[in-house]
Amino acid sequence: MVERLAQLTGREPLYIGSENKLVRTVAWCTGAAQGYIDTAAAAGADMYITGEASEQTAHMARELGIQFIAAGHHATERYGVQAVGQHLAARFDIEHRYIDIDNPV
């Protein structure tokens, strides 16, 4: 999963967990949603993917026994923004442009 996210986003994500642990259920929330890791664990997720991490997130992941991936705020949100633009362009017959300005954070 980590390698695939790196390919999709063009950046190396932060991974906290054990590569040998079986993952059956993944929870995903783009952007700065690291604070929802406890909600993901309570819902039964084995892995939680979001854009950002904090020091607290790393400790929570270990304590909750959940795999955690921070794939980048910009990297996890850019596809949704493009999809919304495409949808609105088709729905309302308007032109849209997506300008991708990379953010390394």
C-alpha positions as CSV (number, residue, x, y, z in Angstrom):
1,M,0.0,0.0,0.0
2,V,2.8,2.4,0.9
3,E,4.6,1.7,-2.4
4,R,1.4,2.2,-4.4
5,L,0.6,5.5,-2.7
6,A,4.1,6.7,-3.4
7,Q,3.5,5.9,-7.1
8,L,0.1,7.6,-7.2
9,T,1.2,10.7,-5.3
10,G,4.7,11.1,-6.5
11,R,6.1,11.3,-3.0
12,E,7.2,9.0,-0.2
13,P,4.5,8.8,2.4
14,L,5.1,8.6,6.2
15,Y,4.3,5.0,7.3
16,I,3.9,4.0,10.9
17,G,3.1,0.3,11.5
18,S,4.3,-3.2,10.8
19,E,4.7,-4.4,7.3
20,N,3.9,-7.9,8.4
21,K,0.4,-7.1,9.8
22,L,-2.6,-8.1,7.7
23,V,-4.8,-5.3,6.6
24,R,-8.4,-6.1,5.8
25,T,-10.1,-2.7,6.3
26,V,-8.8,0.7,5.3
27,A,-10.2,4.1,6.4
28,W,-9.2,7.1,4.3
29,C,-9.8,10.8,4.9
30,T,-7.9,13.4,2.8
31,G,-6.1,16.5,4.0
32,A,-5.5,17.3,7.7
33,A,-7.6,14.5,9.2
34,Q,-5.0,12.9,11.4
35,G,-7.2,13.6,14.4
36,Y,-9.7,11.0,13.2
37,I,-7.4,8.0,13.7
38,D,-9.2,7.0,16.9
39,T,-12.5,7.1,15.0
40,A,-11.0,4.9,12.2
41,A,-9.7,2.4,14.8
42,A,-13.1,2.3,16.6
43,A,-14.8,1.6,13.3
44,G,-12.6,-1.5,12.9
45,A,-10.1,-0.2,10.4
46,D,-6.7,-1.9,10.3
47,M,-5.1,1.0,8.4
48,Y,-5.8,4.7,8.3
49,I,-4.7,6.9,5.5
50,T,-4.8,10.7,5.5
51,G,-2.7,13.7,4.4
52,E,-1.0,14.9,7.5
53,A,0.5,13.6,10.7
54,S,1.3,15.0,14.1
55,E,3.5,13.6,16.8
56,Q,0.4,12.5,18.7
57,T,-0.8,10.6,15.6
58,A,2.3,8.3,15.7
59,H,1.7,7.5,19.3
60,M,-2.0,6.9,18.8
61,A,-1.3,4.5,15.9
62,R,1.0,2.5,18.0
63,E,-1.3,2.4,21.0
64,L,-4.4,1.6,18.9
65,G,-2.6,-1.0,16.9
66,I,-3.6,0.6,13.6
67,Q,-1.4,1.0,10.5
68,F,-1.0,4.7,9.7
69,I,0.0,6.5,6.4
70,A,0.3,10.2,6.0
71,A,0.5,10.7,2.2
72,G,0.6,14.5,2.1
73,H,-2.2,17.1,2.4
74,H,-1.9,18.3,-1.1
75,A,-1.2,14.9,-2.5
76,T,-4.4,13.4,-1.0
77,E,-6.7,16.2,-2.0
78,R,-5.7,17.1,-5.5
79,Y,-7.6,14.3,-7.2
80,G,-10.9,15.2,-5.5
81,V,-10.6,18.8,-6.5
82,Q,-10.0,17.8,-10.1
83,A,-13.0,15.5,-10.1
84,V,-15.2,18.3,-8.7
85,G,-14.0,20.6,-11.4
86,Q,-14.6,18.1,-14.2
87,H,-18.1,17.3,-12.8
88,L,-19.1,21.0,-12.6
89,A,-17.7,21.7,-16.1
90,A,-19.8,18.8,-17.6
91,R,-22.9,19.7,-15.5
92,F,-22.9,23.5,-16.3
93,D,-21.1,23.5,-19.6
94,I,-18.3,25.7,-18.2
95,E,-14.5,25.6,-18.7
96,H,-12.3,24.9,-15.7
97,R,-8.6,24.6,-15.2
98,Y,-6.7,22.8,-12.5
99,I,-3.4,24.4,-11.6
100,D,-1.3,21.9,-9.7
101,I,1.2,23.7,-7.5
102,D,3.1,21.0,-5.6
103,N,3.4,21.4,-1.9
104,P,6.1,19.2,-0.3
105,V,4.5,19.3,3.2
